[in-house]
Amino acid sequence: MTSFREFSQACKLIEETPGSLDMTSLVADLLSRVTPEELPVITHFVMGEVFPAWSNEEIGVGAGILYAALARSSGLSVSQIEDLVKETGDIGKTAARALDRKSKGQATFSSFLTEEHELSILEVFQRFQAISKASGKGSQAARIKNLQYLFNSASSEEVGYIARLALEDLRIGVGEGIVRDAIGAAFDVPPEIVERGFMLTNDLGLVASTARQGGTEAVSALGLQLFRPIRMMLAQVIPTLEAALLDIGEAVIEWKFDGARVQIHKEGDKVKLYSRRLEDISNSLPDIVASVRKYVHADSAILDSEAVAIDENGRPRAFQDILKRFRRKYDVHSTAKEIPLTLNIFDIMYLNGESLIDEPLVKRRELLASCVENSDSVIQVDRQVITADPEVIDTVYSEALKAGHEGIMIKNPQSPYSPGKRGRNWLKKKPLMETLDLAVVGAEWGYGRRTSFMGSYALACHDPETGRFLPVGKVATGFSDEQLAELTELFSDHIIMESGTKIELRPEIIFEIAFEEIQKSSNYESGYALRFPRLVNVRDDKSLEDVDTIGRLEEMYRMQRERN
């Protein structure tokens, strides 16, 4: 059994280690010495997550619940906890200091317990599971009680990491890249094999356990599994059609719909729909579920598609209307009549028990067409043109824009389906080039008539190696008062801490941001800043894996300088 104290000590050492290679070595050592049962838990914990991305389980702890648990455990008031947060600027340090102030007569730390009663890794995980399962009346009290138990059972060096894990914000600089390489090093599996296993399972905990049990051969045998959603293949923005043809030559051209991605899993009459964030949205879209049952003629399948909301004139409705459908939990049938959706299916990754992701796109499209019955205005296989003629491509592009959609997709006909990858096999061309998908990591309360609203938002790009989000500036334009009210409510569950008017937010929501140019800046950790940023869309259909990377900013900055 591995104690949580050992995990905390490893985290502290990793946190104090500057180089990614040294960090990888420390993570590999940690993974290699835990028990088989603990390994998947530790793999997720070290990345600052409790459950795998595909799981429906969510810990659901916000700052309010965490402060209340710390207050009960420490004997301090919630306002005193809030003051400590402002003083330390870190929830982990706040937890350690709050509980360290407790008198010995009220001692909570496990140093006063026997060695046999040390808090274990699995005990912490089981408490987080209990928090996740709490629902209905009394759920908040149950969450607080479980957190209070953990704080009362932990040592001074453990409570900070428990508090950070509760918010799924561990802050030790370990991302998927480091964990992928650490799994390879710990169990002697090539990193590319680990990466492929992760692509197909979307679960590094499972990959680590498989690597430990069966090495390279076992990880290589991992495959797609129905009702365990995988990350969706992504496209890269291109400045010109000529650049795309130079990369690909003869290409598959499709409309880029102004909609939201939906991954479909079907086995017999069982159908599940997943959003781009891999959330199960089946209950919110009963009309789409019924259409898949009726028009997808396959015993089992995994499909990629785009759901579009169409108005009475046949044009796409506002993107936020689609999100209303995705978020809806009650009166879903009336909302379906109010905002009907059309499903455009454009790829297939699995059919009748066989994985298709390594098949070329043209082969996958043949199989897709063979098992989906088109029904106009309900469900259809996306139309495509295969050509190397720029005039033909330009015509399709113009038609897509005229119909009110975003532009076109330009795909390599021989490309495999690469879950979660943004490469040169899928390209997209839109008229508005300068947009970025950025994580919202902070906010500030407004002033004047907007005092009760979060009035500006701090934005960050992603460093995939460390898993950190690097600030690139703030956005305060492009919002209506109504939208600010909605956003303030949306972000209220993601507050980590407040200090004066400044708010730190757990990265969860993504803004699509337009801007005039990218500038070098020493004011932000990314080294860049956006000139005149403005909000285009709230992309809460996207997940953190979709956040544009620091590499993307560097590339855009270089292209910008070349144009100028």
C-alpha positions in Angstrom: 0.0 0.0 0.0 1.3 3.5 -0.9 0.5 6.3 1.5 -0.7 9.6 0.3 2.3 11.1 2.2 4.6 9.3 -0.3 2.6 10.8 -3.2 2.8 14.3 -1.6 6.6 14.0 -1.2 7.0 12.9 -4.8 4.8 15.9 -5.9 6.9 18.3 -3.9 10.1 17.0 -5.5 8.6 17.2 -9.0 7.3 20.7 -8.3 10.8 21.8 -7.3 12.4 20.2 -10.4 12.9 22.6 -13.4 13.7 20.3 -16.3 11.1 18.2 -18.1 13.5 15.3 -18.5 14.2 15.2 -14.8 10.5 15.5 -14.1 9.8 12.6 -16.4 12.3 10.5 -14.5 10.7 11.3 -11.2 7.2 10.5 -12.5 8.6 7.2 -14.0 10.0 6.3 -10.6 6.7 7.0 -8.9 4.7 4.9 -11.4 7.1 2.0 -11.1 6.9 1.6 -7.3 3.1 1.7 -6.7 0.9 -1.3 -6.6 -1.0 -2.4 -9.7 -4.3 -1.3 -8.1 -2.9 2.1 -7.3 -1.2 2.7 -10.7 -4.1 4.1 -12.7 -5.1 6.3 -9.8 -1.6 7.7 -9.4 -1.3 8.2 -13.2 -4.4 10.5 -13.2 -3.5 12.1 -9.8 -0.1 13.2 -11.0 -1.7 15.1 -13.9 -4.1 16.8 -11.5 -7.2 14.8 -12.5 -9.2 12.3 -10.5 -11.1 10.5 -13.3 -10.2 9.8 -17.0 -11.5 12.3 -19.5 -14.0 9.8 -21.0 -15.6 9.0 -17.6 -19.0 10.5 -16.6 -17.6 10.8 -13.1 -16.9 14.4 -12.0 -15.6 15.5 -8.6 -17.7 18.7 -8.8 -16.0 20.6 -6.0 -15.9 24.4 -6.2 -14.2 27.0 -4.1 -17.2 27.4 -1.8 -17.4 23.7 -0.8 -13.6 23.5 -0.4 -13.6 26.6 1.8 -16.4 25.2 3.9 -14.6 21.9 4.5 -11.4 23.7 5.4 -13.3 25.9 7.8 -14.9 22.9 9.6 -11.6 21.1 9.7 -9.5 24.0 11.0 -12.0 25.7 13.3 -11.5 28.9 11.3 -14.4 30.8 9.7 -15.0 30.8 5.9 -14.1 34.4 5.8 -10.8 33.6 7.5 -10.1 30.9 4.9 -10.9 33.5 2.2 -8.4 35.9 3.8 -5.7 33.2 3.8 -6.4 32.5 0.2 -5.8 36.2 -0.6 -2.6 36.1 1.5 -1.1 33.0 0.0 -2.5 33.1 -3.5 -2.6 29.3 -3.5 -5.3 26.9 -2.2 -2.7 24.3 -1.3 -0.7 26.7 0.9 -4.0 28.0 2.3 -5.0 24.5 3.4 -1.7 23.7 5.0 -1.6 27.0 6.9 -5.2 26.8 8.0 -4.9 23.3 9.4 -1.5 24.0 10.9 -3.1 26.7 13.1 -5.3 24.2 14.8 -4.3 23.6 18.4 -2.9 20.3 19.5 -6.1 19.8 21.5 -8.0 19.7 18.2 -5.2 18.0 16.2 -6.3 16.6 12.9 -3.0 15.5 11.4 -2.1 11.9 10.9 1.1 12.5 12.8 -1.0 12.0 15.9 -2.3 8.7 14.5 -0.5 5.4 14.5 1.6 4.5 11.5 -1.0 1.9 10.5 -3.6 4.6 10.0 -1.7 6.7 7.5 -4.0 8.0 4.7 -3.5 5.8 1.6 -3.7 6.7 -2.1 -6.7 4.5 -2.6 -8.5 5.9 0.5 -8.2 9.4 -1.0 -9.5 8.2 -4.3 -12.4 6.4 -2.7 -13.4 9.6 -0.9 -13.3 11.5 -4.2 -15.5 8.8 -5.7 -18.0 9.3 -2.9 -17.9 13.0 -3.5 -18.6 12.4 -7.2 -21.6 10.2 -6.5 -23.2 12.6 -4.1 -26.4 13.9 -5.6 -29.7 15.4 -4.7 -30.7 16.9 -1.4 -27.8 16.8 1.1 -25.2 16.3 -1.7 -23.3 19.5 -0.7 -23.1 18.4 2.9 -21.9 15.0 1.8 -19.1 16.5 -0.2 -18.0 18.7 2.7 -18.1 15.8 5.1 -15.9 13.6 2.8 -13.4 16.5 2.3 -13.4 17.2 6.0 -12.5 13.5 6.7 -9.6 13.7 4.3 -8.3 17.0 5.9 -8.7 15.5 9.4 -6.8 12.4 8.4 -3.9 14.1 6.6 -0.5 15.5 7.6 0.5 19.1 7.1 2.4 18.1 3.9 -0.6 16.2 2.5 -3.5 18.6 2.9 -2.2 21.1 0.3 -2.2 18.4 -2.4 -5.6 17.1 -1.3 -7.0 20.6 -1.7 -5.4 21.0 -5.1 -6.7 17.6 -6.3 -10.2 18.5 -5.1 -10.1 21.4 -7.6 -8.2 19.2 -10.1 -5.4 21.8 -10.2 -2.3 20.1 -8.9 0.2 22.8 -10.2 3.3 20.7 -10.4 3.9 21.1 -14.1 3.1 17.5 -15.2 1.1 17.1 -18.4 0.2 14.3 -20.8 3.6 14.5 -22.6 5.6 13.9 -19.4 3.3 11.1 -18.2 3.4 9.4 -21.7 7.2 9.4 -21.6 7.2 8.3 -18.0 5.0 5.3 -18.7 7.4 4.3 -21.5 10.5 4.7 -19.3 8.9 2.9 -16.3 7.7 -0.1 -18.2 10.1 -0.2 -21.1 7.5 0.6 -23.8 8.4 2.9 -26.8 6.8 6.4 -26.4 5.1 6.1 -29.8 3.4 2.9 -28.6 2.2 4.5 -25.4 1.0 7.5 -27.5 -1.1 5.2 -29.8 -2.5 3.4 -26.8 -3.6 6.7 -25.3 -5.1 7.8 -28.7 -7.3 4.7 -28.8 -8.3 4.6 -25.1 -8.2 8.2 -24.0 -7.0 6.9 -20.6 -3.3 7.1 -19.6 -4.2 5.2 -16.4 -5.4 2.2 -18.4 -2.3 2.5 -20.7 0.0 2.5 -17.6 -1.6 -0.6 -16.1 -1.5 -2.4 -19.5 2.2 -1.5 -19.9 3.0 -2.8 -16.5 1.1 -6.1 -17.1 2.1 -6.9 -20.6 4.7 -4.4 -21.9 4.8 -3.3 -25.6 2.8 -6.2 -26.9 -0.2 -5.6 -24.6 -0.2 -1.8 -25.2 0.0 -2.4 -28.9 -3.1 -4.5 -28.6 -5.2 -1.8 -27.0 -8.1 -0.6 -29.3 -11.3 1.3 -29.5 -14.1 0.4 -27.2 -17.8 1.2 -27.7 -19.1 3.8 -25.3 -15.7 4.9 -24.2 -15.3 8.1 -26.3 -12.1 9.0 -27.9 -10.7 12.5 -28.7 -11.8 13.8 -32.0 -9.4 14.4 -34.9 -8.6 18.1 -35.3 -7.8 20.3 -38.3 -5.1 22.9 -38.7 -5.9 26.4 -40.1 -4.3 27.3 -43.4 -3.8 30.9 -44.8 -4.5 30.0 -48.5 -5.9 27.3 -50.6 -2.6 27.2 -52.5 -0.8 26.3 -49.3 -3.2 23.4 -48.7 -2.8 22.0 -52.2 1.0 22.2 -51.9 0.7 20.1 -48.8 -1.8 17.5 -50.0 -2.2 17.7 -53.7 -5.5 16.1 -54.7 -7.8 16.6 -51.7 -11.1 15.8 -50.2 -13.2 19.0 -49.9 -16.1 19.2 -47.5 -18.1 22.1 -46.0 -17.0 23.2 -42.5 -20.4 23.5 -40.8 -21.2 26.1 -38.3 -22.2 23.6 -35.7 -20.9 21.4 -32.9 -19.1 18.1 -33.0 -20.9 14.9 -32.0 -19.3 11.5 -31.6 -21.8 8.7 -32.0 -21.5 5.2 -30.5 -24.1 2.6 -31.5 -24.5 -1.1 -30.6 -27.8 -2.5 -31.6 -30.5 -0.1 -30.3 -28.1 1.3 -27.7 -27.0 4.8 -28.8 -24.8 7.3 -26.9 -23.8 10.8 -28.1 -20.7 12.6 -26.9 -19.8 16.2 -27.2 -16.3 17.5 -28.2 -15.6 17.6 -24.4 -16.5 13.9 -24.4 -19.6 14.5 -22.2 -22.5 12.2 -22.6 -25.2 14.4 -24.2 -27.6 11.6 -25.2 -30.4 12.6 -22.9 -30.3 16.2 -24.2 -30.6 15.1 -27.8 -33.4 12.4 -28.0 -34.2 13.3 -31.6 -30.7 12.7 -32.7 -30.6 9.4 -30.8 -33.8 8.3 -32.6 -32.4 9.3 -36.0 -29.2 7.3 -35.4 -31.3 4.2 -34.5 -33.5 4.6 -37.6 -30.9 5.6 -40.3 -27.6 4.1 -39.2 -27.7 0.5 -40.5 -24.9 -1.2 -38.5 -24.7 -3.6 -35.7 -22.1 -1.4 -34.1 -20.4 1.8 -35.1 -18.5 4.8 -33.9 -19.1 7.9 -36.1 -17.9 11.5 -36.2 -20.4 14.2 -37.1 -21.4 17.8 -36.8 -24.8 18.9 -35.4 -26.2 22.1 -37.0 -29.2 24.1 -35.9 -31.1 25.4 -38.9 -33.6 28.2 -39.0 -36.9 28.4 -41.0 -34.9 29.8 -44.0 -32.5 26.9 -44.1 -29.6 28.8 -42.7 -27.6 28.0 -39.6 -28.8 29.5 -36.3 -26.5 31.1 -33.8 -24.0 28.7 -32.3 -25.3 29.4 -28.8 -28.6 27.9 -29.9 -26.8 24.6 -30.4 -25.3 24.8 -27.0 -28.7 25.3 -25.5 -29.7 21.9 -26.9 -26.5 20.3 -25.6 -26.9 21.7 -22.1 -30.7 21.1 -21.7 -31.6 18.6 -19.0 -35.3 19.3 -18.7 -38.1 19.8 -21.3 -35.7 18.4 -23.9 -38.5 17.4 -26.3 -40.0 20.9 -26.4 -36.6 22.4 -26.9 -35.9 19.9 -29.7 -39.0 21.2 -31.5 -37.9 24.8 -30.9 -34.3 24.2 -32.0 -34.3 21.3 -34.5 -30.9 19.9 -35.3 -29.5 18.3 -38.5 -26.7 15.7 -38.2 -24.0 15.8 -40.8 -21.9 12.6 -40.5 -18.4 12.8 -42.1 -16.3 10.0 -40.8 -16.5 6.5 -39.3 -13.9 5.0 -36.9 -15.4 1.6 -36.0 -17.9 -0.7 -37.8 -19.3 -4.0 -36.8 -16.5 -4.9 -34.4 -13.6 -3.6 -36.6 -11.5 -0.5 -36.0 -11.2 1.6 -39.1 -8.9 4.4 -37.8 -5.9 3.1 -39.8 -7.9 2.8 -43.0 -7.5 5.7 -45.5 -10.2 8.4 -45.5 -11.5 7.3 -48.9 -12.0 3.8 -47.7 -13.7 5.0 -44.5 -16.0 7.2 -46.5 -17.1 4.2 -48.7 -18.0 2.2 -45.5 -19.8 5.2 -44.1 -21.9 5.7 -47.1 -22.8 2.0 -47.1 -24.3 2.0 -43.6 -26.0 5.5 -43.3 -29.3 6.2 -45.0 -29.6 9.9 -45.9 -32.7 11.7 -44.7 -32.7 15.4 -45.6 -33.1 17.8 -42.7 -32.5 15.0 -40.2 -29.4 13.0 -40.8 -27.0 12.8 -43.8 -23.5 11.8 -44.9 -21.7 15.0 -45.6 -21.2 15.7 -49.3 -17.6 15.9 -50.5 -15.6 16.6 -53.7 -12.2 15.1 -54.5 -10.1 17.5 -56.6 -6.8 19.3 -57.1 -8.4 22.1 -59.1 -8.2 25.4 -57.2 -11.3 26.7 -59.1 -13.4 23.8 -58.0 -12.3 24.2 -54.4 -13.0 27.9 -54.5 -16.5 27.2 -55.8 -17.2 24.8 -52.9 -15.8 27.4 -50.5 -18.0 30.1 -51.9 -21.1 27.8 -51.7 -20.3 27.0 -48.0 -20.0 30.7 -47.1 -23.1 31.6 -49.0 -25.1 29.0 -47.1 -24.0 30.6 -43.9 -21.3 28.1 -42.8 -17.7 28.7 -41.7 -15.7 27.6 -44.8 -14.3 24.3 -46.0 -12.3 21.3 -44.8 -9.4 20.1 -47.0 -8.4 16.5 -46.2 -5.8 14.1 -47.3 -7.7 11.2 -49.0 -5.1 8.7 -47.7 -5.1 10.0 -44.1 -5.9 7.7 -41.1 -8.1 8.9 -38.3 -5.8 10.3 -35.6 -7.7 10.9 -32.4 -6.8 14.2 -30.7 -4.2 15.1 -33.3 -4.0 18.5 -35.1 -1.8 17.9 -38.1 -1.5 18.5 -41.8 -3.8 15.7 -42.9 -6.9 17.8 -42.1 -6.9 21.5 -42.9 -9.5 24.2 -42.6 -10.0 27.4 -44.5 -12.2 30.2 -43.0 -12.5 33.9 -44.1 -11.6 35.1 -40.5 -8.1 33.7 -40.0 -7.0 35.4 -36.8 -8.9 33.5 -34.1 -7.6 31.4 -31.2 -9.3 28.9 -28.9 -8.0 30.0 -25.4 -8.7 28.8 -21.9 -10.2 31.2 -19.4 -8.0 31.1 -16.3 -9.1 34.3 -14.5 -11.5 37.2 -14.3 -12.1 40.6 -12.7 -15.2 41.9 -11.2 -16.6 44.8 -13.2 -17.3 48.3 -12.1 -20.2 50.8 -12.3 -23.4 49.1 -13.5 -21.3 45.9 -14.1 -20.2 45.6 -10.5 -22.0 42.3 -10.0 -20.6 40.8 -13.2 -17.2 39.3 -14.1 -16.3 42.1 -16.6 -13.0 40.9 -18.1 -11.4 37.5 -18.5 -7.8 36.3 -18.4 -6.8 34.0 -21.4 -4.2 31.4 -21.7 -2.7 29.0 -24.3 -1.6 25.5 -23.5 1.8 23.9 -23.1 1.1 20.2 -23.9 4.4 19.0 -22.4 3.9 20.4 -18.9 0.1 20.6 -19.0 0.3 24.3 -17.9 -1.7 27.2 -19.2 0.3 30.2 -20.2 -1.4 33.6 -20.0 -1.6 35.7 -23.2 -3.7 38.6 -22.1 -7.3 39.6 -21.2 -10.5 40.2 -23.1 -13.1 42.7 -22.0 -14.9 43.4 -25.3 -17.5 41.6 -27.3 -19.9 41.0 -24.4 -23.5 42.1 -23.9 -24.8 42.7 -20.4 -27.0 39.6 -20.8 -24.0 37.5 -21.8 -21.9 38.8 -18.9 -24.7 37.7 -16.5 -24.7 34.2 -18.1 -20.9 34.0 -18.0 -20.8 35.1 -14.4 -23.2 32.3 -13.5 -21.3 29.8 -15.7 -17.9 30.6 -14.1 -19.2 30.7 -10.5 -18.6 26.9 -10.1 -15.0 27.3 -11.4 -13.6 29.8 -9.0 -10.4 28.7 -7.2 -9.9 31.9 -5.2 -10.6 35.6 -5.1 -8.4 38.5 -4.1 -10.0 41.9 -4.2 -11.6 42.3 -7.7 -9.3 39.5 -9.1 -10.6 36.0 -9.5 -8.6 32.8 -10.3 -10.6 30.3 -12.3 -10.1 26.6 -12.9 -9.4 26.2 -16.6 -12.6 24.6 -18.0 -14.2 27.0 -20.4 -12.8 28.0 -23.8 -13.3 31.3 -25.6 -12.8 31.7 -29.3 -11.0 35.0 -29.6 -10.4 37.3 -32.6 -7.6 39.8 -32.5 -5.7 42.2 -34.7 -2.2 40.8 -34.2 0.1 38.9 -31.9 2.8 40.9 -30.1 5.9 39.8 -28.1 5.4 40.7 -24.5 7.3 40.2 -21.2 4.1 40.9 -19.3 2.7 37.4 -19.8 4.2 34.0 -19.1 3.7 32.9 -22.7 5.9 35.7 -24.0 3.1 36.9 -26.2 0.1 39.2 -26.0 -3.0 39.7 -28.2 -3.6 43.2 -29.7 -7.3 44.2 -29.5 -8.8 40.8 -28.5 -12.5 40.4 -28.7 -14.9 37.5 -27.9 -16.3 35.6 -30.9 -17.8 32.6 -29.2 -17.9 30.8 -25.9 -16.8 27.3 -27.0 -18.0 25.2 -24.0 -18.5 22.4 -26.5 -14.7 22.1 -26.7 -12.4 20.5 -24.1 -9.0 21.7 -22.8 -7.2 19.5 -25.4 -8.6 21.9 -28.0 -6.9 24.9 -26.5 -4.4 26.4 -28.9 -0.8 25.6 -27.9 2.1 27.9 -27.4 3.5 26.3 -30.5 0.5 27.5 -32.5 1.0 31.1 -31.2 4.7 31.0 -32.1 3.8 29.7 -35.6 1.1 32.4 -36.1 3.6 35.1 -34.9 6.2 33.9 -37.4 3.7 33.9 -40.3 2.5 37.4 -39.2 6.1 38.7 -39.4 6.6 37.1 -42.8 3.4 38.7 -44.2 4.5 42.1 -42.9 
